[in-house]
Amino acid sequence: MSSEILSSFSLDCSCRGFSSRTVDNYVSCIRYFLELHSIDSDYDDLKKFLVHIRDEKKYSASTCNGYFSSLNTFYDYLVFEGKIDKNLVPSFRKRYMRTYKKFYESESRKLISIGDMALLVDEPDELVYRTIILFLAKTGLRRNELITLDREDLDLDGLTVYLKPTAKRSNRTVFFDIETKAFLEAYLSERSGNEKALFVGLQNGRRINRNVIYNVITRSALKIGLHVPGGHLDQKFTTHCTRHWFTTWLRRAGMERNFIKKLRGDSLGESIDRYDHIELDELKASYLRYIPQLGVKP
């Protein structure tokens, strides 16, 4: 029964335009919930599940919120299909998840210095891994945005990369500097095979996956004392910390906030953002002016 509903839910999400990665994540979260509780769950079941993933499994605040975001989408679908009368998740999240989020507000994501980022880039022996770390730091890309890049998306002469469309990103054109270009050229010159993906794994020569990127960054950070596995948020240097580094150091260098938002590809918030038009040439010039230089070489 649950497998049929999950299959139908997956199709519904696809029809709504969700990415395959988002759908897979939703289905995985919901399947785990249904292993412990029934579809006809009440508030007590939701409470027990929150305590289970938060206190027993020790999942992070963002992971717990991700689970309940998945459940909210699922139960909204069940209401639409007439399988249940009401979605209890929104009111549950309003009462419990906001409080939970505030509990973690004192924890800030780990920020490392420009010098430490240079050490992190230099840590791996493999050029592809050094290039990935540098590329993430200099572009502020999310992990999945990097994974989906193809070689044809890269304009080395124009110091530009064109991203695949995603629901989270408003701007698909980002830039890199001469320092990053040198790494990309060196990496591409030693690459073999016809795989269209920009970044490929060392073992199979296929498109690199999420776990490889996470392990490369955390293990490299661990070796130079920048990562504490199992520690608090401000003690762990993970993939998303490169995006935090990118944002913070551009801001500290003096880049205007709306330029940083444009480079990050954040979804437009206030209505005025939609009218605050920034030309790409202007954005690129500002980026090249403010992006930190690490002094690293391939």
Secondary structure, 3 states (H helix, E strand, C coil): CHHHHHHHHHHHHHHCCCCHHHHHHHHHHHHHHHHHCCCCCCHHHHHHHHHHHHHHCCCCHHHHHHHHHHHHHHHHHHHHCCCCCCCCHHHHHHHHHHHHHHHCCCCCCCCCCHHHHHHHHHCCCCHHHHHHHHHHHHHCCCHHHHHCCEHHHEECCCCEEECCCCCCCCCCEEECCHHHHHHHHHHHHHCCCCCCECCECCCCCCECCHHHHHHHHHHHHHHCCCCCCCCCHHHCCCHHHHHHHHHHHHHHHCCCHHHHHHHHCCCCCCHHHHHCCCCHHHHHHHHHHHCCCCCCCC
